[in-house]
Amino acid sequence: MIYFGKNLRFLREKEGIKQNKMADSAGFNRTTWNGYENDNSYPDFEDLVRISDFFGIPESVLIRTDLSKNGYQVPEKTKDGNLVEDEAEEYSSLKSEIEKLQRTVDQLTEHNLLQSEKIKSLNEENASLNEKLKIQSADQ
């Protein structure tokens, strides 16, 4: 099944903008865009690629996937309409660093717990030895 027109409408409504503004932003006139959204016409390959690039969604996904139902995450855009690729890469890198730091924190926490247990054990041993010393001192 072809979902192209439905997907264009979904993406536009998700952005919360009118058809004429979407058409203008994507580089089309409103009549052409309206034809696409209503499945009255379809873009040629060049325009399909342009629409795909505009939304940052592969052509096959725009055509064959019902975006309104499958939870497809539309790539975020900046205020000027460009895809936020640098931010996505930075986010991924930061996420990786955070995961590494969390592993280090977990290791240190485990190490500290082991050290605490050793200290507790040594304190108990020390208390026991002190008791023995008191008993020996009392016996003398």
N, C-alpha and C positions, 0 to 999 in steps of 0.2 A: 504494500500500500504506500502511496505517496502522501507525505505529511508536510510538504514544503510550504504551502500557503498557510496551513494551520500553525506551523512553527513560526513563520514570520509574524503572524498576528500575536501569538503567545509571547514572543520575544519583545515585540513592541509594547504590548500591554504590561509586561513585566517591568519594562523601563518606565511605564506610566506616561507615555507621550502620545501625541496625536499622530495620525497617519501621515499628514503632510510634513511634520517635523522629522519623523523617522525617514521618510523618503528623501528629504533634503539632506539629512545627515549621512545617509548611505549613498548619496549621489544619484538619486533617481527622481523623476517627477512623480507627483501624487497619483496620477492616473495609472502609470506603470506599476507603481507599488501596490495600488488597490487591486489591479489585475492579478498580481502575484499572490496577494493575501487571500483573494477569493477564488484562487485556482482557475481564473479565466484565461490566464496566460502564464507562460513560464519563461525564465530568462535564458539567454543563450549561455554557452559555456563560460565565456569571458565574464559576463555579469554574475553568473552563479559563483565563480571564484571570488569576484569582488564582494559579493554579499557574505560569502563564507569568511573571507578575511575580515570584513567589517565586524562580524560577531565573534570571530575567533573560534568558529565551530567548523569541523570538517564538512565538506560538501555532502558526503554520504549520510552523515548524521542529520543534516538539515533536511534531506530528502526522505530518508527511510525510518527515522526514529521520531516517535511522538514525544517531543520534549516536555509537553505538559503532564505526561503521565509517568515517565521513567525517572524523574528526579535528576535529570542531567544538569550539572552545575555549569552555568554559563560563565565563561571567564570574566573576571572583573575588569572594568575599564577605568581609565583616569578621567578627569574632568574634560580633557580635550578629546576623549574618545579613543585614545590609544589603549591597547591591551596592557595590562599590568604584568608584563613578563619579568621585568627586573625585580619587582617586588615579590613575585612568586618564587623566583630563584633565591632571593635573599631570605624569604620566609623558610624555604626548604633547608637552606644552609643553617639558619638560626635554630630551626627545629632540631636538626642533627646535633648541633652544639649543645643545646639544652638537654637532649637525651644523653649525650656523653657526660655532661656535668651531673645529671641525675644519677647515672651509674656510679660516678665517683663519690657522690654524696652517700649513696647506698653502701658502697664499700667502706667508706669512712665510718658511717654509722655502725655497720657490722663490726668493724675493728674496735670502735669505742665501746661497744657492748661487751666484746670479748675482754677488753682491758678492764672494764668495770667489774666483770665477773672475776677476773684474776685479782683485782684489788680487794674485792669482797672476801675472796678465799684467803688472801694473805692476811687481811684484818682478822678473820676468824681464827686463823692459825696463830697469829700474834696474841689474840685474846686467850687462846688455849694455853700458849706458852707462859703468858703472864700468870694465869691461874696456877700452873704447875710451879712457877717460881714462888708464888705466895705460899703455896702449900709447903714447899721445901724450906722456905724461910721460917715458916711457923714451926716446922718439925725441929729445926735446929735450935 
